Amino acid sequence: MGSSRLLVSFALVIMVAISYEPFPWMGVNASNEPTSCYHSCNQTFESRHQCYKRCEELAHKDGYKIYGYPYSTNTRRVLAVLHEKGLSYDPITIDLKAGDQKKPRFLSLNRFGQVPVFLDGNFKLTESRAISEYIATIHRSRGSELLNHKSFKTMGTQTMWMNIESFEFDPPASILTWEQSIKPMNGLKTDYKVVNVTEQKLEKVLDIYEERLRNSSFLASNKFTLADLYHLPNIQYLMETPTKRLFENRPSVRRWVAEITARPAWKKACDVKAWYDKKENK
Ligand SMILES: N[C@@H](CCC(=O)N[C@@H](CS)C(=O)NCC(=O)O)C(=O)O
């Protein structure tokens, strides 16, 4: 009797612990519907492809909303994924110049006070790379295949290059974008000392990219993937600054930059007018 009561209490504690949401403002309303839909695809007589398509439709039925700013690098990263997949979305402008991201209304969506914030129905995500992976995974069979998960090795290689972007490329690249593009756009002065020191760091990273891209069309494999896409927002700005020479001086990096920046989806992601013309902003 005593031991069965103990067992029930233990089960209850486990159930409460599993359902506990440590950051209620992040994804508390998440619907499990799409995930369980994909799981169910293994148990139906429908073809896997058809089943995935149905799950995609289900996941996308409410439409996507993106709170962002069309000049923001992190917003553009997500927009690029949406365009690569041919997905529609409603843009909601958070004017970073006006400081909208630090106003209570927006802080209730993202306590870090940063864009983008992505809504799939009631499910909320922040962090541009997490949002990108979410969309690319749900819509893996639609539009450009951004995940090369043909084997565990290709998956590992892709994750590795996505991490290299985050931890090696992005830190110097985003400082250089900030100093040379964003600061002047906001009437602030570029600190050239910072630029010089940071360019030296970026050069070391790009030497490694040059080696890799000599033997591979794209970073993770011979196909364009999220690993390449993640670099686009900073590269786009840097190609308009003197830092462009660091990319141009390395033939394989130059070839890669030309190829990825020419993608139609990327051009759409950078179209500021199209962002403001969309209906949610009106
Ligand atoms: N790690 C975040 C960074 C988000 C971020 O820094 N967003 C910038 C715009 S590109 C922002 O909102 N800056 C305004 C601020 O920090 O006040 C992501 O990848 O989404």
The ligand as an SDF file (V2000), in Angstrom:
LIG
                    3D

 20 19  0  0  0  0  0  0  0  0999 V2000
   21.0190   35.7870  -31.7200 N   0  0  0  0  0  0  0  0  0  0  0  0
   19.8770   36.5630  -32.1550 C   0  0  0  0  0  0  0  0  0  0  0  0
   20.3530   38.0020  -32.3010 C   0  0  0  0  0  0  0  0  0  0  0  0
   19.2050   38.9420  -32.5950 C   0  0  0  0  0  0  0  0  0  0  0  0
   19.6990   40.3740  -32.7730 C   0  0  0  0  0  0  0  0  0  0  0  0
   20.7880   40.7460  -32.3140 O   0  0  0  0  0  0  0  0  0  0  0  0
   18.8860   41.1770  -33.4720 N   0  0  0  0  0  0  0  0  0  0  0  0
   19.2370   42.5430  -33.6790 C   0  0  0  0  0  0  0  0  0  0  0  0
   18.8590   42.9840  -35.0970 C   0  0  0  0  0  0  0  0  0  0  0  0
   19.8310   42.1910  -36.3430 S   0  0  0  0  0  0  0  0  0  0  0  0
   18.4370   43.4210  -32.7380 C   0  0  0  0  0  0  0  0  0  0  0  0
   17.2790   43.1650  -32.5030 O   0  0  0  0  0  0  0  0  0  0  0  0
   19.0700   44.4660  -32.2360 N   0  0  0  0  0  0  0  0  0  0  0  0
   18.4100   45.4340  -31.4370 C   0  0  0  0  0  0  0  0  0  0  0  0
   18.9130   45.4980  -30.0420 C   0  0  0  0  0  0  0  0  0  0  0  0
   19.6810   44.6200  -29.6140 O   0  0  0  0  0  0  0  0  0  0  0  0
   18.5320   46.4500  -29.3670 O   0  0  0  0  0  0  0  0  0  0  0  0
   19.3240   35.9810  -33.4650 C   0  0  0  0  0  0  0  0  0  0  0  0
   20.0650   35.2690  -34.1600 O   0  0  0  0  0  0  0  0  0  0  0  0
   18.1490   36.1860  -33.7660 O   0  0  0  0  0  0  0  0  0  0  0  0
  1  2  1  0
  2  3  1  0
  2 18  1  0
  3  4  1  0
  4  5  1  0
  5  6  2  0
  5  7  1  0
  7  8  1  0
  8  9  1  0
  8 11  1  0
  9 10  1  0
 11 12  2  0
 11 13  1  0
 13 14  1  0
 14 15  1  0
 15 16  2  0
 15 17  1  0
 18 19  2  0
 18 20  1  0
M  END
$$$$
